């Protein structure tokens, strides 16, 4: 019997790319969404849909105890479909709530279910000003102000909850700015971009190779952020998306 994975946020941009990779790797994937209308799409990709809201701690705990997954992958966000400036301020607060309250509930449910591994999505552009390129040991920008401070506080809370989960091998993936299918950007954008399929590969590799867990930057080579640790310890690189497309017979 294949090992079971609970993928929170399976209908999102990374989740959509991640489901087939996990199935190909031999896992049974239980994909969560809070919207029932997305269940059919999850089934079509080979996942077993789980309709649950991460803010409903009891329902989440019951669902994970029923599934008893070996690992939980946290790819949840709460962002608008486009970069409408009028929506982004509210989105920052909603996303921070996912990272604080939602992560806390997900960690508690994973522990109650007896899971052994936890992989969580963070972001790589929240470092404090300092020497470049930023590496994982550099501090987050906890002195930021305004909307950036809201985001930094959410990221910091997520990472604390994940890394403090006693009994779980916990890995935090600090993704760069996503581009590709299902994201806001068709091509690289920002100071530390990463293709969504390469980001999905990082989660698979974190399950398989990060024995001690930890924090990893996941971004293309740039003066801003170094992903050397992920290359060295996970075997990750930004071109992994090309291999995925080649296997599917799709031009990159």
Short mmCIF file of the C-alpha atoms (twelve columns), coordinates in Angstrom:
data_MODEL
# 
_entry.id   MODEL 
# 
loop_
_atom_site.group_PDB 
_atom_site.id 
_atom_site.type_symbol 
_atom_site.label_atom_id 
_atom_site.label_alt_id 
_atom_site.label_comp_id 
_atom_site.label_asym_id 
_atom_site.label_seq_id 
_atom_site.Cartn_x 
_atom_site.Cartn_y 
_atom_site.Cartn_z 
_atom_site.pdbx_PDB_model_num 
ATOM 1   C CA . UNK A 1   0.000   0.000  0.000   1 
ATOM 2   C CA . UNK A 2   1.426   3.390  -0.976  1 
ATOM 3   C CA . UNK A 3   2.097   6.039  1.647   1 
ATOM 4   C CA . UNK A 4   -0.621  8.643  2.067   1 
ATOM 5   C CA . UNK A 5   -0.041  12.375 1.669   1 
ATOM 6   C CA . UNK A 6   -2.446  15.101 2.778   1 
ATOM 7   C CA . UNK A 7   -1.966  18.072 0.463   1 
ATOM 8   C CA . UNK A 8   -3.562  21.204 1.879   1 
ATOM 9   C CA . UNK A 9   -4.264  23.637 -0.938  1 
ATOM 10  C CA . UNK A 10  -4.318  20.985 -3.654  1 
ATOM 11  C CA . UNK A 11  -6.376  23.181 -6.009  1 
ATOM 12  C CA . UNK A 12  -3.915  26.095 -5.923  1 
ATOM 13  C CA . UNK A 13  -1.158  26.856 -8.413  1 
ATOM 14  C CA . UNK A 14  1.538   24.755 -6.759  1 
ATOM 15  C CA . UNK A 15  -0.949  22.115 -5.639  1 
ATOM 16  C CA . UNK A 16  -2.163  21.616 -9.204  1 
ATOM 17  C CA . UNK A 17  1.400   20.938 -10.367 1 
ATOM 18  C CA . UNK A 18  2.237   18.889 -7.283  1 
ATOM 19  C CA . UNK A 19  -0.591  16.319 -7.372  1 
ATOM 20  C CA . UNK A 20  0.634   14.453 -10.490 1 
ATOM 21  C CA . UNK A 21  4.235   14.531 -9.270  1 
ATOM 22  C CA . UNK A 22  3.273   12.916 -5.969  1 
ATOM 23  C CA . UNK A 23  1.151   10.286 -7.696  1 
ATOM 24  C CA . UNK A 24  3.985   9.519  -10.104 1 
ATOM 25  C CA . UNK A 25  6.296   9.139  -7.100  1 
ATOM 26  C CA . UNK A 26  3.977   6.424  -5.753  1 
ATOM 27  C CA . UNK A 27  2.027   8.319  -3.098  1 
ATOM 28  C CA . UNK A 28  -1.725  8.272  -2.498  1 
ATOM 29  C CA . UNK A 29  -2.756  11.919 -2.461  1 
ATOM 30  C CA . UNK A 30  -5.613  13.345 -0.417  1 
ATOM 31  C CA . UNK A 31  -6.089  16.889 -1.670  1 
ATOM 32  C CA . UNK A 32  -7.939  19.469 0.354   1 
ATOM 33  C CA . UNK A 33  -10.059 22.354 -0.835  1 
ATOM 34  C CA . UNK A 34  -12.692 24.392 0.954   1 
ATOM 35  C CA . UNK A 35  -14.770 24.697 -2.238  1 
ATOM 36  C CA . UNK A 36  -16.884 21.643 -3.152  1 
ATOM 37  C CA . UNK A 37  -16.999 22.690 -6.814  1 
ATOM 38  C CA . UNK A 38  -13.265 21.964 -7.073  1 
ATOM 39  C CA . UNK A 39  -13.580 18.319 -6.019  1 
ATOM 40  C CA . UNK A 40  -14.140 17.007 -9.545  1 
ATOM 41  C CA . UNK A 41  -10.982 18.700 -10.844 1 
ATOM 42  C CA . UNK A 42  -8.968  17.129 -8.019  1 
ATOM 43  C CA . UNK A 43  -10.377 13.702 -8.834  1 
ATOM 44  C CA . UNK A 44  -9.544  14.202 -12.517 1 
ATOM 45  C CA . UNK A 45  -5.889  14.761 -11.563 1 
ATOM 46  C CA . UNK A 46  -5.860  11.585 -9.484  1 
ATOM 47  C CA . UNK A 47  -6.261  13.017 -5.982  1 
ATOM 48  C CA . UNK A 48  -8.871  12.008 -3.423  1 
ATOM 49  C CA . UNK A 49  -10.690 15.256 -2.588  1 
ATOM 50  C CA . UNK A 50  -11.211 16.342 1.003   1 
ATOM 51  C CA . UNK A 51  -13.590 19.261 1.484   1 
ATOM 52  C CA . UNK A 52  -12.438 21.036 4.628   1 
ATOM 53  C CA . UNK A 53  -11.719 24.584 5.795   1 
ATOM 54  C CA . UNK A 54  -8.363  25.031 7.507   1 
ATOM 55  C CA . UNK A 55  -9.991  27.458 9.954   1 
ATOM 56  C CA . UNK A 56  -12.324 24.714 11.213  1 
ATOM 57  C CA . UNK A 57  -9.822  23.089 13.556  1 
ATOM 58  C CA . UNK A 58  -12.086 20.250 14.683  1 
ATOM 59  C CA . UNK A 59  -13.174 19.254 11.163  1 
ATOM 60  C CA . UNK A 60  -9.551  19.353 10.036  1 
ATOM 61  C CA . UNK A 61  -8.445  17.174 12.943  1 
ATOM 62  C CA . UNK A 62  -11.191 14.639 12.234  1 
ATOM 63  C CA . UNK A 63  -10.307 14.511 8.538   1 
ATOM 64  C CA . UNK A 64  -6.606  13.940 9.136   1 
ATOM 65  C CA . UNK A 65  -7.191  11.318 11.826  1 
ATOM 66  C CA . UNK A 66  -9.421  9.442  9.378   1 
ATOM 67  C CA . UNK A 67  -6.801  9.616  6.611   1 
ATOM 68  C CA . UNK A 68  -3.745  9.080  8.866   1 
ATOM 69  C CA . UNK A 69  -1.288  10.486 6.313   1 
ATOM 70  C CA . UNK A 70  2.432   9.818  6.551   1 
ATOM 71  C CA . UNK A 71  3.063   13.442 5.570   1 
ATOM 72  C CA . UNK A 72  1.209   16.734 5.372   1 
ATOM 73  C CA . UNK A 73  2.117   19.320 2.725   1 
ATOM 74  C CA . UNK A 74  0.948   22.882 3.371   1 
ATOM 75  C CA . UNK A 75  0.440   24.841 0.128   1 
ATOM 76  C CA . UNK A 76  -2.428  27.014 1.351   1 
ATOM 77  C CA . UNK A 77  -2.761  30.677 0.423   1 
ATOM 78  C CA . UNK A 78  -5.643  33.142 0.259   1 
ATOM 79  C CA . UNK A 79  -4.903  35.449 -2.651  1 
ATOM 80  C CA . UNK A 80  -6.985  37.100 -5.405  1 
ATOM 81  C CA . UNK A 81  -6.874  35.733 -8.934  1 
ATOM 82  C CA . UNK A 82  -5.208  38.897 -10.244 1 
ATOM 83  C CA . UNK A 83  -2.999  41.655 -8.896  1 
ATOM 84  C CA . UNK A 84  -5.774  44.201 -8.407  1 
ATOM 85  C CA . UNK A 85  -4.248  46.781 -6.013  1 
ATOM 86  C CA . UNK A 86  -7.675  47.334 -4.479  1 
ATOM 87  C CA . UNK A 87  -7.761  43.698 -3.367  1 
ATOM 88  C CA . UNK A 88  -4.158  43.223 -2.292  1 
ATOM 89  C CA . UNK A 89  -4.366  44.948 1.103   1 
ATOM 90  C CA . UNK A 90  -7.256  42.731 2.212   1 
ATOM 91  C CA . UNK A 91  -5.490  39.743 0.665   1 
ATOM 92  C CA . UNK A 92  -2.393  40.380 2.763   1 
ATOM 93  C CA . UNK A 93  -4.450  40.140 5.942   1 
ATOM 94  C CA . UNK A 94  -6.318  37.045 4.735   1 
ATOM 95  C CA . UNK A 95  -3.106  35.341 3.708   1 
ATOM 96  C CA . UNK A 96  -1.492  36.188 7.046   1 
ATOM 97  C CA . UNK A 97  -4.444  34.554 8.795   1 
ATOM 98  C CA . UNK A 98  -3.902  31.377 6.747   1 
ATOM 99  C CA . UNK A 99  -0.246  31.410 7.765   1 
ATOM 100 C CA . UNK A 100 -0.956  31.956 11.462  1 
ATOM 101 C CA . UNK A 101 -4.272  30.380 12.460  1 
ATOM 102 C CA . UNK A 102 -4.478  28.014 9.501   1 
ATOM 103 C CA . UNK A 103 -0.954  26.691 9.974   1 
ATOM 104 C CA . UNK A 104 -1.509  26.258 13.703  1 
ATOM 105 C CA . UNK A 105 -4.619  24.167 13.026  1 
ATOM 106 C CA . UNK A 106 -2.880  22.114 10.340  1 
ATOM 107 C CA . UNK A 107 0.113   21.335 12.555  1 
ATOM 108 C CA . UNK A 108 -2.165  20.285 15.417  1 
ATOM 109 C CA . UNK A 109 -4.180  18.027 13.095  1 
ATOM 110 C CA . UNK A 110 -1.017  16.455 11.663  1 
ATOM 111 C CA . UNK A 111 0.223   15.656 15.158  1 
ATOM 112 C CA . UNK A 112 -3.158  14.218 16.177  1 
ATOM 113 C CA . UNK A 113 -3.122  12.011 13.065  1 
ATOM 114 C CA . UNK A 114 0.330   10.629 13.820  1 
ATOM 115 C CA . UNK A 115 1.959   12.100 10.716  1 
ATOM 116 C CA . UNK A 116 5.735   11.925 10.520  1 
ATOM 117 C CA . UNK A 117 6.617   14.685 8.060   1 
ATOM 118 C CA . UNK A 118 5.454   18.221 7.373   1 
ATOM 119 C CA . UNK A 119 6.399   20.412 4.393   1 
ATOM 120 C CA . UNK A 120 5.173   24.007 4.302   1 
ATOM 121 C CA . UNK A 121 5.169   26.857 1.806   1 
ATOM 122 C CA . UNK A 122 6.835   30.100 2.854   1 
ATOM 123 C CA . UNK A 123 8.292   32.945 0.750   1 
ATOM 124 C CA . UNK A 124 11.807  34.118 -0.035  1 
ATOM 125 C CA . UNK A 125 11.359  37.893 -0.275  1 
ATOM 126 C CA . UNK A 126 10.778  38.678 3.393   1 
ATOM 127 C CA . UNK A 127 14.405  38.948 4.504   1 
ATOM 128 C CA . UNK A 128 15.637  41.971 6.435   1 
ATOM 129 C CA . UNK A 129 17.937  44.345 4.513   1 
ATOM 130 C CA . UNK A 130 21.502  43.124 4.628   1 
ATOM 131 C CA . UNK A 131 24.282  41.414 2.663   1 
ATOM 132 C CA . UNK A 132 23.260  39.678 -0.548  1 
ATOM 133 C CA . UNK A 133 22.438  37.092 -1.642  1 
ATOM 134 C CA . UNK A 134 20.143  36.147 1.211   1 
ATOM 135 C CA . UNK A 135 20.638  32.694 2.679   1 
ATOM 136 C CA . UNK A 136 18.377  30.787 5.046   1 
ATOM 137 C CA . UNK A 137 20.241  31.907 8.158   1 
ATOM 138 C CA . UNK A 138 19.554  35.587 7.480   1 
ATOM 139 C CA . UNK A 139 16.827  37.203 9.641   1 
ATOM 140 C CA . UNK A 140 13.358  38.020 8.416   1 
ATOM 141 C CA . UNK A 141 12.353  41.672 8.107   1 
ATOM 142 C CA . UNK A 142 10.590  41.843 11.470  1 
ATOM 143 C CA . UNK A 143 11.021  45.641 11.604  1 
ATOM 144 C CA . UNK A 144 9.017   46.164 8.412   1 
ATOM 145 C CA . UNK A 145 6.024   48.487 8.392   1 
ATOM 146 C CA . UNK A 146 2.584   48.596 6.807   1 
ATOM 147 C CA . UNK A 147 1.364   45.758 4.597   1 
ATOM 148 C CA . UNK A 148 4.852   44.252 4.392   1 
ATOM 149 C CA . UNK A 149 4.852   43.884 8.184   1 
ATOM 150 C CA . UNK A 150 1.533   42.019 7.992   1 
ATOM 151 C CA . UNK A 151 3.075   39.574 5.520   1 
ATOM 152 C CA . UNK A 152 6.332   39.188 7.441   1 
ATOM 153 C CA . UNK A 153 4.480   38.486 10.684  1 
ATOM 154 C CA . UNK A 154 2.401   35.832 8.928   1 
ATOM 155 C CA . UNK A 155 5.485   34.168 7.465   1 
ATOM 156 C CA . UNK A 156 7.281   34.241 10.807  1 
ATOM 157 C CA . UNK A 157 4.276   32.690 12.569  1 
ATOM 158 C CA . UNK A 158 3.995   29.942 9.951   1 
ATOM 159 C CA . UNK A 159 7.656   29.038 10.209  1 
ATOM 160 C CA . UNK A 160 7.597   29.005 14.012  1 
ATOM 161 C CA . UNK A 161 4.567   26.713 14.092  1 
ATOM 162 C CA . UNK A 162 6.024   24.308 11.539  1 
ATOM 163 C CA . UNK A 163 9.565   24.102 12.897  1 
ATOM 164 C CA . UNK A 164 8.426   23.793 16.525  1 
ATOM 165 C CA . UNK A 165 6.183   20.784 15.821  1 
ATOM 166 C CA . UNK A 166 7.704   18.162 18.121  1 
ATOM 167 C CA . UNK A 167 7.655   14.690 16.602  1 
ATOM 168 C CA . UNK A 168 7.459   15.887 12.996  1 
ATOM 169 C CA . UNK A 169 10.321  16.186 10.536  1 
ATOM 170 C CA . UNK A 170 9.464   19.682 9.358   1 
ATOM 171 C CA . UNK A 171 10.637  21.456 6.208   1 
ATOM 172 C CA . UNK A 172 9.958   25.060 5.220   1 
ATOM 173 C CA . UNK A 173 10.269  25.968 1.533   1 
ATOM 174 C CA . UNK A 174 10.814  29.679 0.972   1 
ATOM 175 C CA . UNK A 175 9.573   30.062 -2.590  1 
ATOM 176 C CA . UNK A 176 10.478  32.934 -4.867  1 
ATOM 177 C CA . UNK A 177 7.867   34.804 -6.893  1 
ATOM 178 C CA . UNK A 178 5.927   32.190 -8.841  1 
ATOM 179 C CA . UNK A 179 5.382   32.243 -12.571 1 
ATOM 180 C CA . UNK A 180 3.853   29.813 -15.024 1 
ATOM 181 C CA . UNK A 181 0.436   28.093 -15.275 1 
ATOM 182 C CA . UNK A 182 -2.077  29.156 -12.652 1 
ATOM 183 C CA . UNK A 183 0.021   32.071 -11.338 1 
ATOM 184 C CA . UNK A 184 -0.121  35.818 -11.875 1 
ATOM 185 C CA . UNK A 185 2.923   35.817 -14.165 1 
ATOM 186 C CA . UNK A 186 3.539   34.070 -17.487 1 
ATOM 187 C CA . UNK A 187 7.292   34.682 -17.255 1 
ATOM 188 C CA . UNK A 188 9.923   35.414 -14.594 1 
ATOM 189 C CA . UNK A 189 9.158   38.502 -12.544 1 
ATOM 190 C CA . UNK A 190 10.549  39.998 -9.373  1 
ATOM 191 C CA . UNK A 191 13.907  39.725 -7.648  1 
ATOM 192 C CA . UNK A 192 13.790  35.953 -7.062  1 
ATOM 193 C CA . UNK A 193 11.442  34.175 -9.493  1 
ATOM 194 C CA . UNK A 194 10.693  30.446 -9.625  1 
ATOM 195 C CA . UNK A 195 8.580   28.463 -12.057 1 
ATOM 196 C CA . UNK A 196 5.542   26.878 -10.399 1 
ATOM 197 C CA . UNK A 197 6.515   23.384 -11.583 1 
ATOM 198 C CA . UNK A 198 10.023  23.739 -10.139 1 
ATOM 199 C CA . UNK A 199 8.403   24.875 -6.886  1 
ATOM 200 C CA . UNK A 200 6.240   21.739 -6.881  1 
ATOM 201 C CA . UNK A 201 9.304   19.553 -7.406  1 
ATOM 202 C CA . UNK A 202 10.884  21.067 -4.300  1 
ATOM 203 C CA . UNK A 203 8.031   19.722 -2.162  1 
ATOM 204 C CA . UNK A 204 8.493   16.200 -3.557  1 
ATOM 205 C CA . UNK A 205 12.240  16.325 -2.942  1 
ATOM 206 C CA . UNK A 206 11.695  17.666 0.578   1 
ATOM 207 C CA . UNK A 207 9.602   14.569 1.347   1 
ATOM 208 C CA . UNK A 208 12.251  12.245 -0.007  1 
ATOM 209 C CA . UNK A 209 15.599  13.768 0.880   1 
ATOM 210 C CA . UNK A 210 15.436  16.279 3.737   1 
ATOM 211 C CA . UNK A 211 16.033  13.829 6.567   1 
ATOM 212 C CA . UNK A 212 16.472  16.550 9.142   1 
ATOM 213 C CA . UNK A 213 14.029  19.049 7.667   1 
ATOM 214 C CA . UNK A 214 14.938  22.735 7.936   1 
ATOM 215 C CA . UNK A 215 14.511  25.856 5.807   1 
ATOM 216 C CA . UNK A 216 15.322  26.056 2.087   1 
ATOM 217 C CA . UNK A 217 15.209  28.928 -0.390  1 
ATOM 218 C CA . UNK A 218 13.581  27.772 -3.638  1 
ATOM 219 C CA . UNK A 219 14.299  30.319 -6.370  1 
ATOM 220 C CA . UNK A 220 16.210  30.740 -9.583  1 
ATOM 221 C CA . UNK A 221 19.779  32.017 -9.380  1 
ATOM 222 C CA . UNK A 222 19.793  35.755 -8.717  1 
ATOM 223 C CA . UNK A 223 21.816  38.361 -6.820  1 
ATOM 224 C CA . UNK A 224 18.995  38.565 -4.246  1 
ATOM 225 C CA . UNK A 225 18.530  35.021 -2.935  1 
ATOM 226 C CA . UNK A 226 20.734  31.927 -2.867  1 
ATOM 227 C CA . UNK A 227 19.214  28.459 -3.310  1 
ATOM 228 C CA . UNK A 228 22.538  26.649 -2.990  1 
ATOM 229 C CA . UNK A 229 21.394  24.815 0.133   1 
ATOM 230 C CA . UNK A 230 18.405  23.313 -1.717  1 
ATOM 231 C CA . UNK A 231 20.626  22.304 -4.616  1 
ATOM 232 C CA . UNK A 232 23.123  20.656 -2.284  1 
ATOM 233 C CA . UNK A 233 20.805  18.935 0.173   1 
ATOM 234 C CA . UNK A 234 17.618  18.316 -1.815  1 
ATOM 235 C CA . UNK A 235 19.029  17.866 -5.297  1 
ATOM 236 C CA . UNK A 236 16.691  20.650 -6.461  1 
ATOM 237 C CA . UNK A 237 17.279  22.962 -9.379  1 
ATOM 238 C CA . UNK A 238 15.150  25.406 -11.332 1 
ATOM 239 C CA . UNK A 239 15.245  23.341 -14.545 1 
ATOM 240 C CA . UNK A 240 13.243  20.441 -13.062 1 
ATOM 241 C CA . UNK A 241 10.151  21.821 -14.768 1 
ATOM 242 C CA . UNK A 242 11.744  21.020 -18.126 1 
ATOM 243 C CA . UNK A 243 12.002  17.365 -17.221 1 
ATOM 244 C CA . UNK A 244 8.323   17.323 -16.251 1 
ATOM 245 C CA . UNK A 245 7.295   18.820 -19.584 1 
ATOM 246 C CA . UNK A 246 9.550   16.470 -21.530 1 
ATOM 247 C CA . UNK A 247 7.952   13.430 -19.855 1 
ATOM 248 C CA . UNK A 248 4.525   14.762 -20.754 1 
ATOM 249 C CA . UNK A 249 5.621   15.401 -24.326 1 
ATOM 250 C CA . UNK A 250 4.919   19.143 -24.051 1 
ATOM 251 C CA . UNK A 251 7.266   21.773 -25.413 1 
ATOM 252 C CA . UNK A 252 8.752   24.005 -22.732 1 
# 
